[in-house]
Amino acid sequence: METLTGVLTAYGHEVVLETLGVQLQTLVYFAEGAEMRRNLLGRQGWLQLVRIGLVDYDSELYLSPYDE
């Protein structure tokens, strides 16, 4: 995997993420080395599966499966 700072060795695993009662099956990449303190969740595979609404003025977030 290539990043802005160079090459990164990572391993992809299919996982099920659940947020606010919405479950999504997606691919998450975990870095090989312990020096990388974050794991990588890309746009592809999960963002297309949800509808997100944000009302900043009211500090409200709406989330639902895309097909609802």
N, C-alpha and C positions, 0 to 999 in steps of 0.2 A: 504494500500500500504506500502511495506517495503523498506526502503532506507538504505544506509550505516550508517546513524546516528540514525536509529531507525524506529519506525512506524509512518506513516503519514496518516492522514485522508484526502482523496481527492475525488472529484466528477467528473466523466467523462461526457463530453458533445461532441456531434458530431458538428463539425464546418467546415466551408469551408475556407481554407487558400488560398490566392492568392499572388504569388510572380512572378514578371517579366512576367505577363500575363498567368501564369500556375495556374489553379485552382485545388485544391485537397480537397476532403472530408475526414476528419480524426477525430480521437478521441483525445481530449485534456483534461488533468486532472487539475482541479483547487483546490488548497489546501483549507481546511476548515478554518484555522486560518489566520488572517491578518499578523502574524509574519513571515510567509513564503512569501517572496517578489517576488518569481518566480513561474510560472506555468510550468507544465511538458508536454513536447511533446516527446513521445517515438519514437523509430525506427520503430515499427510495425505500418502499416497502411498508412504511407506517403512516407517513403524512398523507398519502393518497387515500387512506382508509378512514379518515376522520373529517368531521366538519368542526372548525374552530371559530368561535365568535368571541370578540373581546370588546367590552364597553369600558374604556379606560376611565371615563368620568365617574362611573359608578363602581369601579374596581370589580367588575364581574367578568367571569370567563365561562363560556358555554362550550361543551364538548359532547359530541355524539358520533356514533358510527356513521359513515358516509351514506350507507344505504337506508337510513331511517328517514 
